[in-house]
Amino acid sequence: MKPRECRAEVTAVRALTSDVIEVDLTVLEPGDFTFDAGQWVSVPFGPKNVRAWTMASPPTRRLLTLAIDVSPGGIGSQWVRALKPGDPVQFKGPTGGFVFNRADGRRAVFVAEEIGIVPIRSILTHLYETGYGRPTALIYWARNPGWLVYDADFRSLARRYPGFSYLPVLREPPATWRGEKGEPAEAVERLVYGVDRLVVYVCGGGETINKVRDVLVKKGMDRKSVKWEKFW
């Protein structure tokens, strides 16, 4: 779908952590705005100064929810921190090809690095809310528990849908941690046993995407079977 000029209003603002803020938007124009799970919108801050943020909510929700890492502290971060209900927001969208192909019969594994979870949350929530019954797995990596910003959501999803496997991974786990430990590519090496009829969706930093893809290719996977979205 072609990106469109859109006008919205802030409905709610929530701090998920000290560095991650959710913003709920009611889209006023166009009235028929929709998007595919995994896509993003762009907010202008001048002729050549634009910030892109991804929807964390699925397309089935009335409100559009963005989840934004404000730790960089730049113009976009400052703007998000100052938002309050009732504020007007103009954006262009939706944009992006990091979307799930339901017609693909291969097993799907998702790999997310910290705030790279946002499009994957939209995709997985949408899949299971709309009757997708096939097994999927999520490997969700963070430096520490505070960066597993949607951990509770995925634990709930795994309880409700036996076909969904949730595998959180921490670099700096607390003493009580019972999950996986290490770096993203190391976790993929351990947890992805076979690559036959497998498709992998990876979102995070460029270095992580490259390392994860290299691990999978060494296991015999076609590079084109690794779909990716680079967040930084």
N, C-alpha and C positions, 0 to 999 in steps of 0.2 A: 504494500500500500504506500502511496506517495505521501511524504511528510506535508503537514498542513500547519498554517499559522493558527494558534490556539490561544484562547483566553480562559483563565481559570481563577478560582478564589481559594485561599487557604482555609481549610475546615478545621484542621488540628495539627499540632506540632508535638512530637514526643522525642525525648532523648532516650535512646536505647542504651547508650553508654555515654561517657564524657566526650567521645569522639564520633559517635554515629547518631544521626538525627533522622527520624521519619517525619515526612510531611504529607498529610492528606490533602488532596486537591479535588474540588468539584469543578469539572470542566463545563464552562458556560457556552463556549463556542469553539468548534462546531458542535451542534447538539447530537450528532451521530458519531462522535469521536470513539474510536476503538483502537486496539493494538494487539499484536501477537505477544504471548508470554516470552520474555527474554529481550524485548526491545527497549529503547531509551528515547528520551526527549532532550532537546537542547534549549537552554535559557540564555538569551543575549545580555551581555554587559557592555555593549558598544559594538561598532561596526565589525571589528575583527577580534572580539573578545567574547567567546562563547563557552559555556560549561555544559557538559553532557551528563545526565543522570538517568539511571535505569529504574524502571518500575519494579517494586518489590511485590506488588499486589498482582493477582491474576486478572485477566480481562473480564471475568465474570462479576467482579465487584463494582458496586456503584461508584465508590470513590477510587481515585487513582492515588496510589501511595508510592512516594519516592523514598529510598533509603540512602543517605548521603554521609560519606566520611568527611568530616569537617576538620580533621587533624592537619591538613596542609596549611590552613590558616589564610588562604588567599582571598581574592575578592568574592568568589563563589561561597567559600566557607563562611565568611563574615555575613554575607547576605542571608544565608540559610539560618545562621544563629539568631538573626534579628527578626525572622518571620514570626507572625502571630495570626491567629484566626481573623479572617476578614480581609487580609491583604490580597491585592490583585497580583496575578502571576501571568506573564505571557511566555509562551514557549512554542517551539516548532517540533512536530513529530507526527507519528512515531517513526523511528529510524532503527536500522540494525537487522542483521541476518542471523544472529545467534538465537535461533528458534528451533524447537523440536519438531521433527518430522514424524508424525504419528503413523504414516504409511510405511516407515522403515521397520522391517521385521526383526532387525538385530536387537540383541540385548543392549541396554543403555546403562552406562556408568557416568556419573557426574563427579567432577573434581573441582572444588572451590577453594580459593585462597582468601581468607578473611573477608573483606568487603566484596570480593568477587562472588560471594554467595547470592547477591541480590537478584540477578536474572534467573539463576537456578532455583531460587525460592519461588519466583513467579511461575516458572515452568512446572516444577514439581507440584505445587499447590493446585495449579490448573489441571494437570493431568489427573490427579487423584480425585479432584472435585467433579470431574466430568466423566468418570467411569473407566479410566484407563486401568485395566486389570493386570497388565504384564509386570514382571519383576523389574525393578530398577535398584540401583545402589548409589549412595552419595558418600564420597570421601571429602570431609570438610576439615581443612587445616587452618590452624591459627597459632600464633606465637604463645598465647596463654588463654585461659578460659574466658577472659573478658572480651576477646575478639571473636568468640563463637556466638555472634549476636543473635542468631536464630536457632540456637541449640534446643531450646524448649519446644519450638515449633516442630522440629524434625523428630525429636523423641516422641512427640504426640502423634505425628504422622506414622512413624514406625509401629506404634501400638495399635493404631486404627487399621493399618493396611499391612498385613503380613508379607506381601510381596515387596515392600520397600525396606531396604537395608540401610541403616544410618551408621556411618563409621567416622566419628570425630577423631582428629589427630592433633596433638599438641607438641610444640617444641619445648615448652617449659611447663610440664605438668605438675600439679600439686601432689603432695604425698598420697593423697586419697584417690588419685586418678586411676581408673580401671580400663581406660581406653587405649588407643594406639598412641605411640610416641614417635618423634622424629620429624623429618622434613617431608614436604608433599611428594616428591618423586620417590623417596624411600618407601612411603606408605603405599603408593601405587605399585611399586615393585613387589611388595609383600602381599598385597590384598587382591590384586588382579592376577588370577592364576592363568587363565587362558584368554586368548584374544580372538578365537574363532567366532565369527558372526557377532562381533562386538562393535559398538560405536561409543565413543567417549566424548563428552562435552566438558571442556576445561575453561575456567574463568579465573583470572587473577593477574599477577605480574608477568611480563614477558619472559623473564628468566625461568619462572616456575612452569609456564606453558611449554617452553622449549625442553626443559628437563623431563617433564612428564611425557611429552611426545617421544623423546629419545628412548625412554624406558619402554614404552609400548612398542615402538618400532623394533627394538632389540628382541622383544618377545614375538615378533613376527607380524605385527600389525601394519596395515597400509597407512601411510601418513594422512591420506585423505579421510580416513575413518576417525581422525581426531579433530573435532570441531572446537573452535576456540574463540574467546573474546578477551582481548587485552585491555585491562583496566589501568595499567601504568607501566 
